């Protein structure tokens, strides 16, 4: 079939139109709304008539400004656009379309046929470029092609959207089948709930379907559930990871759940109809309720531990200081005294060393119980050290009240304790400070009570004394220690002892912890307990810590070169080191100088020290972690034990405090130990148990899934030569013995 010559804008006669164009006039398949924009009336009207004859709804605009106005009023699938118009060019109209994100396709129909004009139009999103004059069939063919392409794209987008939603929902159900999966309708009633609801809450599916969601919500959480369990929002505004309590059938006690919903990354989200118009209809909520009862129980245990001593269940140092602050504030209003008693058990080290730590721990528990029997409910007794207790007595009328109480405490211990076949007598040295006579701050009262307690120690023990200014001279020994420690660093009197860290699953030494010792010229070998506190108080801990790091890295490098020993190296750091500006560059310089492989060095810091400046700790430790240095939390469980900081810091290892290991019982409640092991596994962290002293402790830890341990059961902290001999010895005997035997049965502080 032949077509007329190229069209110059004048409408051909109806009988001159191609048969195909006439027959498609009433077909619905290609119907679309088309905007014709041209400033030439004859060309504009001709295009309108041609499109209408071909089955399209054609609207005309006499220029660019009128076209913009019409685009703001209605939606057009296609725009036939002239470029050269006096009020607003076609290029400007296309810029407006792109700027306003108008979903319309554009075909340029123009007498401007230069390459630059065509290129600019196509870059701005034009689908085709036709020059005037044009053939009608050519124009209609372009219109048909553009609209068909548009239809296919929209269909493909709709299909893709449905596939993605279906796939996301399927993945959610498969991956979370152990949880309670539910679907609510637009009225908040259950349209679907899986069988898990029966095992979790005791309800059968048929009891829940059609019921309002509030039937399952614990009464105190109903208001919160309106916006979480029955979520209507989508996108970033939707609620994520909200905890709710659901009600069990025939049981008033709630169970803790974490309410999350699909389909977006387990976050609560409403479901809406799939539509191309702006007003979508809300049809319900997808969701899953995950049972987190065990996690909540573990958190409660750790929260309790934050403020209490595990062994005695007494308040710890942190809680004692908080209550002392409150008591001081109240005393200023009432005008009454506050007394702080510092109690230190006499000869406890002798008892502990001679009878063992198990007897020592049980003795501490019985002592704590006996102390509490002589106190008022308003008094606070706290364990602040191995055998040290602090006692807060608020609302005292006079010094005589504190004297009476101290006398009563001493009389409580006139009777012995019986542990097994052992009869044990205990006495206390008690220092007393009163506010405001001996200080009006927390720190002053505790420090002065401590000074008074040492005065009793020096005077023969088993007594009490009130603080006096004359007692300060007894603290001159601390000054001597400080001066001696400065000389020790300069004169190379410090030593490093190493304690092995053992993989208890295969009895291999896999790492070491570096521990400092002081070879004092007069007092002999001193343990850290004799000088570390002075180093921290004077700031010498920074210089001492840097010396330790250099020496330990030098040793581990030499062992690697000379013996091929591949061990991890743990070195303790203090918060004072973290606070120095040059700490990170110094550590990195030391690592680079000794060319240590990644993940060999592990820096240990205690929980309580991290909490002193969490923001700085996160920044500093994150920088070190990115450089291949591992981070360990020492004495885990004795400080804050917050899940929040565990997730914020770049932690690799938790070191379970020895107090938990000491409390392991062959047959008894070891829930704290189990909770810490489970937490470490859940957070994908290494776990090292400290203070392992018996085969029973080792075997329990091994059965419970703890892989790493250190303590006297394996070896005490030893010099380099003894460590190398121990490594060689245990390497030969590892296949013959069920555990690594300690070289010495004596137990002393590591």
C-alpha positions as CSV (number, residue, x, y, z in Angstrom):
1,X,0.0,0.0,0.0
2,X,1.3,3.4,-0.9
3,X,0.9,6.5,1.3
4,X,0.5,10.1,0.4
5,X,3.6,12.3,0.2
6,X,5.1,13.7,3.4
7,X,2.4,15.8,5.3
8,X,2.9,19.5,5.4
9,X,0.4,20.0,8.2
10,X,-2.8,20.2,6.1
11,X,-5.3,17.5,7.0
12,X,-5.8,14.9,4.3
13,X,-9.2,13.8,3.2
14,X,-10.7,10.9,5.2
15,X,-10.7,8.6,2.2
16,X,-6.9,9.3,1.8
17,X,-6.1,7.8,5.3
18,X,-4.6,4.3,5.3
19,X,-7.1,1.6,6.0
20,X,-5.2,0.5,9.1
21,X,-5.6,3.9,10.7
22,X,-9.3,4.0,10.0
23,X,-9.9,0.5,11.4
24,X,-8.1,1.3,14.6
25,X,-10.3,4.2,15.4
26,X,-12.6,2.4,17.8
27,X,-10.1,-0.1,19.2
28,X,-9.4,0.4,23.0
29,X,-5.9,-1.3,23.0
30,X,-4.0,1.9,22.0
31,X,-6.3,4.5,23.6
32,X,-4.3,7.3,25.3
33,X,-4.5,10.9,26.2
34,X,-2.2,13.0,24.0
35,X,-1.3,16.7,24.3
36,X,-0.4,18.4,21.0
37,X,1.7,21.5,21.6
38,X,2.3,23.8,18.5
39,X,2.0,27.5,17.9
40,X,0.9,27.0,14.3
41,X,-2.9,26.6,14.3
42,X,-3.2,24.6,11.0
43,X,-0.5,22.1,12.0
44,X,-1.9,21.9,15.6
45,X,-5.5,21.3,14.4
46,X,-4.4,18.8,11.7
47,X,-2.5,16.7,14.3
48,X,-5.5,16.8,16.7
49,X,-7.8,15.5,14.0
50,X,-5.4,12.8,12.8
51,X,-5.0,11.5,16.3
52,X,-8.7,11.5,17.1
53,X,-9.4,9.6,13.8
54,X,-6.8,7.0,15.0
55,X,-8.5,6.5,18.4
56,X,-6.6,8.9,20.7
57,X,-8.0,11.6,23.0
58,X,-6.1,14.6,21.6
59,X,-5.9,17.9,23.6
60,X,-4.2,21.0,22.0
61,X,-2.0,23.8,23.5
62,X,-1.1,26.9,21.4
63,X,2.3,27.3,23.1
64,X,4.7,26.3,25.8
65,X,3.0,28.2,28.7
66,X,-0.4,26.8,27.9
67,X,1.1,23.3,27.7
68,X,2.7,23.8,31.2
69,X,-0.7,24.8,32.6
70,X,-2.5,21.8,31.1
71,X,0.2,19.4,32.4
72,X,-0.5,20.8,35.9
73,X,-4.2,20.1,35.5
74,X,-4.3,16.6,34.0
75,X,-2.1,13.6,33.2
76,X,-1.0,12.9,29.6
77,X,0.5,9.7,28.4
78,X,2.1,11.4,25.4
79,X,3.1,14.9,24.3
80,X,3.6,15.9,20.7
81,X,5.8,18.9,21.1
82,X,7.1,21.6,18.8
83,X,10.5,23.1,19.6
84,X,10.3,26.6,18.2
85,X,7.5,28.6,20.0
86,X,7.5,32.3,20.9
87,X,6.4,32.2,24.5
88,X,8.2,29.1,25.8
89,X,10.3,26.8,23.7
90,X,9.8,23.1,23.6
91,X,13.2,22.5,25.3
92,X,12.0,24.6,28.2
93,X,8.8,22.6,28.4
94,X,10.8,19.4,28.6
95,X,12.9,20.9,31.4
96,X,9.7,21.7,33.3
97,X,8.5,18.1,32.8
98,X,11.8,16.7,34.1
99,X,11.9,19.1,37.0
100,X,8.4,18.3,38.1
101,X,8.9,14.5,37.5
102,X,5.9,14.4,35.2
103,X,5.3,10.8,34.0
104,X,4.7,11.6,30.3
105,X,6.5,10.5,27.1
106,X,7.5,13.2,24.5
107,X,7.8,13.0,20.7
108,X,9.3,16.1,19.1
109,X,7.5,17.3,16.0
110,X,9.4,20.3,14.7
111,X,10.8,22.2,11.8
112,X,14.1,22.6,13.7
113,X,16.1,19.7,12.4
114,X,19.7,20.6,13.3
115,X,21.8,18.0,15.0
116,X,22.2,20.1,18.2
117,X,18.4,20.5,18.6
118,X,17.8,16.8,18.1
119,X,20.6,15.9,20.5
120,X,19.4,18.3,23.2
121,X,15.8,17.0,22.9
122,X,16.8,13.4,23.2
123,X,19.1,14.1,26.2
124,X,16.1,15.7,27.9
125,X,14.1,12.5,27.5
126,X,12.4,12.7,24.1
127,X,11.4,9.3,22.8
128,X,11.5,10.3,19.1
129,X,12.2,13.3,16.8
130,X,10.1,13.9,13.7
131,X,10.7,16.8,11.3
132,X,8.1,18.8,9.5
133,X,6.7,18.0,7.0
134,X,6.1,14.4,8.1
135,X,4.1,11.5,6.7
136,X,0.9,10.6,8.7
137,X,1.8,6.9,8.9
138,X,5.3,7.8,10.1
139,X,3.9,9.9,12.9
140,X,1.3,7.4,13.9
141,X,3.8,4.6,13.8
142,X,6.0,6.6,16.2
143,X,3.1,7.3,18.5
144,X,2.1,3.6,18.5
145,X,5.7,2.5,19.3
146,X,6.2,5.0,22.1
147,X,2.9,4.1,23.8
148,X,3.4,0.4,23.3
149,X,6.8,0.7,24.9
150,X,5.3,2.7,27.8
151,X,2.6,0.1,28.3
152,X,5.1,-2.8,28.4
153,X,7.3,-0.9,30.9
154,X,4.3,-0.3,33.2
155,X,3.2,-3.9,33.0
156,X,6.7,-5.1,33.7
157,X,7.0,-2.7,36.7
158,X,3.7,-4.0,38.1
159,X,4.7,-7.7,37.6
160,X,8.1,-7.0,39.1
161,X,6.5,-5.3,42.1
162,X,4.2,-8.3,42.7
163,X,7.1,-10.7,42.4
164,X,9.2,-8.8,44.8
165,X,6.5,-8.6,47.4
166,X,5.7,-12.3,47.0
167,X,9.3,-13.3,47.3
168,X,9.9,-11.1,50.3
169,X,6.8,-12.5,52.1
170,X,7.9,-16.1,51.3
171,X,11.4,-15.5,52.6
172,X,10.1,-14.0,55.7
173,X,7.8,-16.9,56.5
174,X,10.5,-19.5,55.7
175,X,13.2,-17.8,57.8
176,X,11.0,-17.1,60.8
177,X,8.8,-20.1,61.0
178,X,9.7,-20.7,64.7
179,X,8.1,-17.4,65.5
180,X,4.5,-16.4,65.6
181,X,3.6,-15.0,62.2
182,X,0.4,-13.1,61.8
183,X,-1.7,-11.0,59.4
184,X,-4.1,-8.3,60.5
185,X,-6.9,-6.9,58.4
186,X,-7.7,-3.1,58.2
187,X,-9.8,-3.4,61.4
188,X,-6.9,-4.9,63.4
189,X,-8.5,-8.4,63.4
190,X,-6.4,-11.5,62.8
191,X,-6.8,-12.7,59.2
192,X,-4.0,-15.2,59.6
193,X,-1.8,-16.6,62.4
194,X,0.4,-19.7,62.2
195,X,0.4,-22.7,64.5
196,X,3.2,-21.3,66.6
197,X,0.6,-19.2,68.5
198,X,-0.5,-22.4,70.3
199,X,3.0,-23.4,71.6
200,X,3.9,-19.9,72.5
201,X,0.7,-18.6,74.1
202,X,-1.6,-21.5,74.4
203,X,-4.3,-20.3,71.9
204,X,-5.5,-22.4,69.0
205,X,-5.6,-20.8,65.6
206,X,-9.4,-20.9,65.4
207,X,-9.5,-19.0,68.7
208,X,-7.5,-16.1,67.3
209,X,-8.8,-15.8,63.7
210,X,-11.3,-13.0,63.5
211,X,-10.4,-11.7,67.0
212,X,-9.0,-8.2,67.6
213,X,-5.3,-8.1,68.1
214,X,-5.7,-6.7,71.6
215,X,-6.8,-10.1,72.8
216,X,-3.2,-11.2,72.8
217,X,-1.6,-8.0,74.1
218,X,-0.7,-7.7,77.8
219,X,-3.0,-5.0,79.2
220,X,-0.2,-2.5,80.1
221,X,1.1,-2.6,76.5
222,X,-2.2,-2.2,74.6
223,X,-1.7,1.5,73.8
224,X,1.8,0.9,72.5
225,X,0.6,-2.0,70.4
226,X,-1.8,0.3,68.5
227,X,1.3,1.7,66.7
228,X,3.5,-1.3,66.5
229,X,1.7,-4.6,66.5
230,X,-1.0,-3.0,64.3
231,X,1.4,-0.8,62.3
232,X,0.0,1.3,59.5
233,X,3.1,3.2,58.4
234,X,5.6,2.3,55.8
235,X,9.1,3.3,54.8
236,X,11.5,5.0,57.2
237,X,8.6,6.1,59.4
238,X,7.7,2.6,60.3
239,X,8.5,1.2,63.8
240,X,11.4,-1.2,64.1
241,X,12.3,-3.7,66.8
242,X,9.8,-2.7,69.4
243,X,9.4,-5.0,72.5
244,X,5.9,-5.9,73.5
245,X,4.4,-8.3,76.1
246,X,1.9,-10.8,74.9
247,X,-0.7,-12.5,77.1
248,X,-0.7,-16.3,77.5
249,X,-4.0,-18.1,77.6
250,X,-5.4,-18.7,81.2
251,X,-2.3,-16.9,82.6
252,X,-2.0,-13.3,83.8
253,X,1.8,-13.3,83.7
254,X,3.1,-11.7,80.4
255,X,5.7,-13.1,78.1
256,X,8.2,-10.8,76.4
257,X,8.1,-10.5,72.6
258,X,9.9,-8.5,70.1
259,X,7.3,-7.4,67.6
260,X,8.5,-7.1,64.0
261,X,6.7,-7.1,60.7
262,X,7.3,-7.9,57.1
263,X,8.2,-7.3,54.4
264,X,10.9,-4.8,55.0
265,X,13.8,-6.3,57.0
266,X,11.7,-7.5,59.8
267,X,10.4,-4.0,60.6
268,X,6.8,-3.2,61.3
269,X,5.0,-2.0,58.2
270,X,1.5,-1.5,56.9
271,X,0.2,-3.2,53.7
272,X,-1.5,-1.2,51.0
273,X,-3.1,-2.0,47.7
274,X,-0.9,-1.9,44.7
275,X,-2.1,1.1,42.7
276,X,-0.7,3.7,40.3
277,X,-2.8,6.4,41.9
278,X,-1.7,8.4,44.9
279,X,-4.5,7.3,47.2
280,X,-3.7,3.7,48.2
281,X,-6.0,1.8,50.4
282,X,-4.7,0.3,53.7
283,X,-5.6,-3.4,53.9
284,X,-3.7,-4.7,57.0
285,X,-0.4,-5.5,58.6
286,X,2.1,-8.3,58.3
287,X,4.0,-9.3,61.4
288,X,5.9,-11.7,63.5
289,X,6.2,-12.0,67.2
290,X,9.6,-13.4,68.4
291,X,9.8,-14.9,71.9
292,X,12.7,-13.1,73.7
293,X,11.9,-14.4,77.2
294,X,15.3,-16.0,77.6
295,X,17.1,-12.8,76.5
296,X,15.1,-10.7,78.9
297,X,15.9,-13.1,81.7
298,X,19.6,-12.8,80.8
299,X,19.3,-9.0,80.7
300,X,17.7,-8.9,84.1
301,X,20.5,-11.0,85.5
302,X,23.1,-8.8,84.1
303,X,21.2,-5.7,85.2
304,X,21.1,-7.0,88.7
305,X,24.8,-7.7,88.5
306,X,25.4,-4.1,87.4
307,X,24.6,-3.0,91.0
308,X,25.4,-6.1,93.1
309,X,28.3,-8.4,94.0
310,X,27.6,-11.8,92.6
311,X,29.3,-13.8,95.4
312,X,27.5,-12.1,98.4
313,X,24.5,-10.5,96.6
314,X,25.3,-7.3,98.4
315,X,25.3,-3.9,96.6
316,X,28.6,-3.2,94.8
317,X,30.8,-0.1,94.8
318,X,28.7,1.6,92.2
319,X,25.4,1.2,94.0
320,X,27.0,2.1,97.3
321,X,28.3,5.4,96.0
322,X,24.9,6.3,94.4
323,X,23.2,5.7,97.7
324,X,25.8,7.7,99.6
325,X,25.2,10.7,97.3
326,X,21.5,10.5,98.1
327,X,22.1,10.2,101.8
328,X,24.4,13.3,101.7
329,X,21.8,15.3,99.9
330,X,19.2,14.3,102.4
331,X,21.5,15.1,105.4
332,X,21.9,18.6,104.2
333,X,18.2,19.1,104.5
334,X,17.7,17.3,107.8
335,X,20.9,18.4,109.5
336,X,21.7,14.9,110.7
337,X,25.0,13.0,110.2
338,X,25.9,10.4,107.6
339,X,28.4,7.7,108.6
340,X,30.6,5.7,106.3
341,X,32.3,2.6,107.8
342,X,35.1,1.0,105.9
343,X,35.4,-2.7,107.1
344,X,38.4,-4.8,106.2
345,X,38.5,-8.5,107.3
346,X,41.7,-9.3,109.3
347,X,43.9,-12.2,108.2
348,X,41.6,-13.1,105.3
349,X,44.5,-13.7,102.9
350,X,45.9,-16.3,105.4
351,X,42.6,-18.0,105.5
352,X,42.2,-17.9,101.7
353,X,45.7,-19.2,101.0
354,X,45.7,-21.9,103.7
355,X,42.1,-23.3,103.1
356,X,41.6,-22.4,99.5
357,X,39.4,-20.0,97.5
358,X,36.3,-22.2,97.8
359,X,36.4,-22.0,101.6
360,X,37.2,-18.3,101.3
361,X,34.2,-17.6,99.1
362,X,31.9,-19.5,101.4
363,X,33.3,-17.6,104.3
364,X,32.6,-14.3,102.6
365,X,29.0,-15.3,102.0
366,X,28.5,-16.2,105.6
367,X,30.2,-13.0,106.8
368,X,28.0,-10.9,104.6
369,X,24.9,-12.6,106.0
370,X,26.0,-12.1,109.6
371,X,26.7,-8.4,108.9
372,X,23.3,-7.8,107.5
373,X,21.6,-9.2,110.6
374,X,22.9,-6.3,112.7
375,X,21.8,-3.5,110.4
376,X,18.7,-1.4,109.8
377,X,16.7,-1.6,106.6
378,X,17.8,1.9,105.7
379,X,21.5,1.0,106.0
380,X,23.5,-0.1,102.9
381,X,26.2,-2.7,103.2
382,X,28.3,-3.2,100.1
383,X,31.2,-5.4,99.1
384,X,33.8,-3.2,97.4
385,X,36.8,-5.6,97.3
386,X,37.9,-9.1,98.0
387,X,37.5,-8.9,101.8
388,X,36.5,-5.2,102.0
389,X,33.0,-3.9,102.8
390,X,31.6,-0.4,103.0
391,X,28.7,0.4,105.3
392,X,26.4,3.5,104.9
393,X,24.5,4.7,107.9
394,X,22.2,7.6,107.1
395,X,20.3,9.9,109.5
396,X,22.6,9.5,112.6
397,X,22.0,11.8,115.5
398,X,25.5,11.8,116.9
399,X,29.0,10.1,116.9
400,X,27.9,7.8,119.7
401,X,25.4,6.1,117.3
402,X,28.2,5.2,114.9
403,X,30.4,4.0,117.9
404,X,27.5,1.8,119.1
405,X,27.1,0.3,115.7
406,X,30.8,-0.4,115.3
407,X,30.9,-2.1,118.7
408,X,27.9,-4.2,117.7
409,X,29.5,-5.3,114.5
410,X,32.7,-6.4,116.3
411,X,30.6,-8.4,118.8
412,X,28.8,-10.2,116.0
413,X,32.0,-12.0,115.1
414,X,32.9,-13.2,118.5
415,X,31.3,-16.6,117.5
416,X,33.2,-18.7,114.9
417,X,32.1,-19.8,111.5
418,X,31.9,-23.5,110.6
419,X,32.7,-24.5,107.0
420,X,33.0,-28.2,106.5
421,X,35.2,-29.4,109.3
422,X,36.9,-26.0,109.7
423,X,36.2,-23.7,112.6
424,X,37.1,-20.2,111.5
425,X,37.3,-17.0,113.6
426,X,37.0,-13.7,111.9
427,X,37.6,-10.1,113.0
428,X,37.4,-6.7,111.4
429,X,39.3,-3.5,111.3
430,X,36.7,-0.7,110.9
431,X,37.4,2.9,109.9
432,X,34.6,5.5,110.4
433,X,34.1,8.9,108.9
434,X,31.1,11.3,109.6
435,X,29.7,14.1,107.6
436,X,30.2,17.0,107.7
437,X,33.0,16.7,110.3
438,X,35.2,14.4,108.1
439,X,34.0,15.5,104.7
440,X,30.9,16.5,102.9
441,X,31.5,14.7,99.6
442,X,31.3,11.0,98.7
443,X,35.0,10.7,97.8
444,X,36.2,12.4,101.0
445,X,34.1,10.3,103.3
446,X,35.2,7.0,101.7
447,X,38.8,8.0,101.6
448,X,38.9,9.2,105.2
449,X,37.1,6.0,106.4
450,X,39.7,4.0,104.5
451,X,42.5,6.0,106.2
452,X,41.0,5.4,109.6
453,X,40.7,1.6,108.8
454,X,44.4,1.4,108.1
455,X,45.1,3.1,111.4
456,X,43.2,0.2,113.1
457,X,45.3,-2.2,111.1
458,X,48.5,-0.6,112.2
459,X,47.3,-0.6,115.8
460,X,46.6,-4.3,116.1
461,X,43.4,-5.0,114.2
462,X,40.0,-6.1,115.5
463,X,38.8,-2.6,116.4
464,X,37.4,0.6,115.1
465,X,38.6,4.2,114.9
466,X,37.2,7.6,113.8
467,X,39.1,9.6,111.2
468,X,41.5,12.2,112.4
469,X,43.8,14.6,110.5
470,X,46.8,13.1,112.2
471,X,46.3,9.8,110.4
472,X,47.4,11.1,107.1
473,X,51.0,10.5,107.7
474,X,50.4,6.8,107.5
475,X,49.8,7.3,103.8
476,X,53.4,8.4,103.3
477,X,54.1,4.9,102.1
478,X,52.1,5.6,98.9
479,X,54.5,8.5,98.2
480,X,57.5,6.1,98.7
481,X,55.9,3.7,96.2
482,X,55.3,6.5,93.7
483,X,58.9,7.6,93.8
484,X,60.2,4.1,93.7
485,X,58.0,3.3,90.7
486,X,59.4,6.3,88.8
487,X,62.9,5.0,89.4
488,X,61.8,1.4,88.5
489,X,60.8,2.5,85.0
490,X,64.1,4.4,84.5
491,X,66.3,1.6,86.0
492,X,64.6,-1.3,84.2
493,X,63.3,-2.9,87.4
494,X,60.0,-3.9,85.8
495,X,59.4,-7.4,84.5
496,X,56.8,-9.1,82.4
497,X,55.3,-12.4,83.4
498,X,53.1,-14.3,80.9
499,X,50.1,-16.4,81.7
500,X,49.0,-18.9,79.1
501,X,45.5,-18.9,77.5
502,X,44.4,-22.4,76.7
503,X,42.0,-23.9,74.2
504,X,40.3,-26.3,76.6
505,X,38.7,-28.2,73.7
506,X,42.1,-29.5,72.6
507,X,44.5,-28.6,75.5
508,X,46.6,-26.3,73.4
509,X,48.2,-23.0,74.5
510,X,46.9,-20.5,71.9
511,X,47.7,-17.2,73.5
512,X,49.3,-15.4,76.5
513,X,48.4,-12.4,78.7
514,X,51.3,-10.1,79.6
515,X,51.3,-9.1,83.4
516,X,53.7,-6.7,85.0
517,X,55.9,-7.3,88.0
518,X,58.3,-5.1,89.9
519,X,61.6,-6.4,91.0
520,X,62.0,-4.0,94.0
521,X,65.6,-3.6,95.2
522,X,64.5,-3.9,98.8
523,X,61.1,-5.6,98.9
524,X,61.7,-8.2,96.2
525,X,59.2,-9.2,93.5
526,X,56.0,-7.2,93.8
527,X,52.7,-8.1,92.3
528,X,50.5,-5.4,90.5
529,X,48.3,-5.1,93.6
530,X,51.2,-3.5,95.4
531,X,51.8,-0.6,93.0
532,X,49.2,-0.4,90.1
533,X,46.7,1.7,92.1
534,X,49.6,4.2,92.9
535,X,50.5,4.2,89.2
536,X,46.9,5.0,88.3
537,X,46.6,7.7,90.9
538,X,49.8,9.4,89.8
539,X,49.4,9.0,86.0
540,X,52.5,6.7,85.8
541,X,50.2,4.1,84.4
542,X,50.5,5.7,81.0
543,X,54.3,5.4,80.9
544,X,54.2,1.9,82.5
545,X,51.6,0.7,79.9
546,X,53.7,1.9,77.0
547,X,56.7,0.1,78.4
548,X,54.7,-3.1,78.7
549,X,53.4,-2.9,75.2
550,X,56.8,-2.4,73.7
551,X,58.4,-5.2,75.7
552,X,55.6,-7.7,75.0
553,X,55.5,-7.0,71.3
554,X,59.3,-7.4,71.1
555,X,59.1,-10.7,72.9
556,X,56.3,-12.1,70.7
557,X,58.1,-11.0,67.5
558,X,61.3,-12.7,68.7
559,X,59.4,-16.0,69.6
560,X,57.9,-15.9,66.1
561,X,61.2,-15.5,64.4
562,X,63.3,-17.9,66.5
563,X,60.8,-20.6,67.4
564,X,57.9,-20.1,65.0
565,X,55.5,-19.7,67.9
566,X,52.2,-18.3,66.7
567,X,50.4,-17.0,69.8
568,X,48.0,-14.2,70.5
569,X,49.2,-11.5,72.9
570,X,46.9,-9.8,75.4
571,X,48.0,-6.6,77.0
572,X,46.0,-4.6,79.6
573,X,45.4,-0.9,79.0
574,X,43.9,1.7,81.3
575,X,41.4,4.4,80.6
576,X,44.2,7.0,81.2
577,X,46.0,5.6,78.2
578,X,42.9,5.8,76.1
579,X,42.5,9.5,77.1
580,X,45.9,10.5,75.8
581,X,45.9,12.1,72.3
582,X,48.8,10.2,71.0
583,X,47.7,6.7,72.2
584,X,46.6,5.4,68.8
585,X,49.6,6.6,66.9
586,X,52.0,5.2,69.5
587,X,50.3,1.8,69.4
588,X,50.3,1.7,65.6
589,X,54.0,2.7,65.6
590,X,54.9,-0.1,68.0
591,X,53.0,-2.6,65.9
592,X,54.7,-1.4,62.7
593,X,58.1,-1.4,64.3
594,X,57.8,-5.1,65.3
595,X,55.9,-6.1,62.2
596,X,53.2,-8.0,64.0
597,X,50.6,-9.8,61.9
598,X,47.0,-8.7,62.1
599,X,44.9,-10.0,65.0
600,X,48.0,-11.0,67.1
601,X,47.7,-8.1,69.5
602,X,44.7,-7.9,71.8
603,X,44.2,-4.9,74.1
604,X,42.2,-5.6,77.3
605,X,40.2,-2.9,79.2
606,X,37.6,-3.3,81.9
607,X,34.0,-2.5,81.6
608,X,34.0,0.2,84.3
609,X,36.9,2.1,82.6
610,X,35.1,2.0,79.2
611,X,32.0,3.6,80.7
612,X,34.0,6.6,82.0
613,X,34.0,8.1,78.5
614,X,32.1,5.9,76.1
615,X,32.3,8.3,73.2
616,X,36.1,8.5,73.3
617,X,36.4,4.7,73.9
618,X,34.3,3.9,70.8
619,X,36.3,6.3,68.6
620,X,39.7,5.2,69.8
621,X,39.0,1.4,69.9
622,X,37.3,1.5,66.5
623,X,40.4,3.1,65.0
624,X,42.6,0.4,66.4
625,X,40.2,-2.4,65.4
626,X,40.3,-1.2,61.8
627,X,44.1,-1.6,61.9
628,X,43.8,-5.3,62.9
629,X,44.1,-4.9,66.7
630,X,41.7,-7.0,68.7
631,X,39.7,-5.6,71.6
632,X,38.8,-7.5,74.8
633,X,36.6,-6.6,77.7
634,X,38.4,-7.7,80.9
635,X,36.5,-8.7,84.2
636,X,33.3,-9.0,82.2
637,X,30.3,-9.1,84.4
638,X,31.6,-7.0,87.3
639,X,30.9,-3.6,85.7
640,X,28.0,-2.5,83.6
641,X,27.4,-5.5,81.3
642,X,25.1,-3.5,79.0
643,X,24.1,-5.0,75.7
644,X,24.1,-1.5,74.2
645,X,27.8,-1.0,74.7
646,X,28.6,-4.5,73.4
647,X,26.9,-3.6,70.2
648,X,28.5,-0.2,70.0
649,X,32.2,-1.1,70.5
650,X,34.4,-3.2,68.1
651,X,34.7,-6.0,70.7
652,X,36.3,-9.3,69.8
653,X,36.6,-11.0,73.2
654,X,34.9,-11.2,76.5
655,X,36.9,-12.3,79.6
656,X,34.5,-13.8,82.1
657,X,35.4,-12.6,85.6
658,X,37.0,-15.1,88.0
659,X,34.1,-14.6,90.5
660,X,31.7,-16.4,88.1
661,X,34.2,-19.2,87.6
662,X,34.7,-19.6,91.3
663,X,31.0,-19.9,91.8
664,X,30.6,-22.8,89.4
665,X,29.0,-25.7,91.2
666,X,29.0,-29.3,90.1
667,X,25.2,-29.5,90.7
668,X,23.6,-26.2,91.1
669,X,22.5,-23.0,89.5
670,X,25.2,-21.8,87.1
671,X,22.8,-19.6,85.2
672,X,25.0,-16.5,85.1
673,X,27.9,-18.5,83.6
674,X,25.5,-20.1,81.0
675,X,24.0,-16.7,80.2
676,X,27.4,-15.1,79.6
677,X,28.5,-18.1,77.3
678,X,25.2,-17.8,75.4
679,X,25.6,-14.1,75.0
680,X,29.1,-14.4,73.7
681,X,28.0,-16.9,71.1
682,X,25.0,-14.8,70.2
683,X,27.2,-11.8,69.6
684,X,29.8,-13.9,67.8
685,X,32.5,-13.0,70.3
686,X,35.4,-15.1,71.7
687,X,35.1,-15.9,75.4
688,X,37.9,-16.5,77.9
689,X,37.1,-17.8,81.4
690,X,39.5,-16.3,84.0
691,X,40.6,-17.9,87.3
692,X,40.1,-21.6,86.4
693,X,41.5,-23.4,89.3
694,X,40.1,-27.0,89.2
695,X,39.3,-29.8,86.8
696,X,35.6,-29.5,87.7
697,X,35.5,-25.9,86.6
698,X,37.4,-26.7,83.4
699,X,35.1,-29.6,82.5
700,X,31.9,-27.6,83.2
701,X,33.1,-24.8,81.0
702,X,34.1,-27.2,78.2
703,X,30.7,-28.9,78.3
704,X,29.0,-25.5,78.2
705,X,30.7,-24.4,75.1
706,X,33.4,-22.1,76.5
707,X,36.5,-22.8,74.4
708,X,39.2,-20.6,76.0
709,X,40.4,-20.3,79.6
710,X,43.3,-19.3,81.9
711,X,44.1,-19.7,85.5
712,X,46.2,-21.7,88.1
713,X,44.7,-25.0,86.8
714,X,46.8,-24.5,83.7
715,X,49.6,-22.3,84.9
716,X,50.4,-19.3,87.0
717,X,51.9,-16.2,85.4
718,X,55.6,-17.1,84.7
719,X,58.7,-15.5,83.3
720,X,59.6,-15.9,79.6
721,X,61.9,-18.8,80.1
722,X,59.4,-20.8,82.1
723,X,56.7,-20.0,79.6
724,X,58.7,-21.4,76.7
725,X,59.5,-24.5,78.7
726,X,55.8,-24.9,79.5
727,X,54.8,-24.6,75.9
728,X,57.3,-27.2,74.8
729,X,56.3,-29.5,77.7
730,X,52.6,-29.2,77.1
731,X,53.1,-29.7,73.4
732,X,54.7,-33.1,74.1
733,X,52.1,-34.1,76.7
734,X,48.9,-32.7,75.0
735,X,47.9,-36.1,73.5
736,X,48.4,-38.0,76.7
737,X,46.7,-35.9,79.4
738,X,43.1,-34.7,79.6
739,X,44.2,-31.2,80.6
740,X,47.4,-29.3,81.0
741,X,48.8,-29.8,84.5
742,X,49.9,-26.8,86.5
743,X,53.6,-26.7,87.3
744,X,52.9,-25.5,90.9
745,X,49.9,-26.2,93.1
746,X,50.4,-23.0,95.0
747,X,47.8,-20.3,94.3
748,X,48.7,-16.7,94.3
749,X,47.6,-13.5,92.6
750,X,48.2,-13.3,88.9
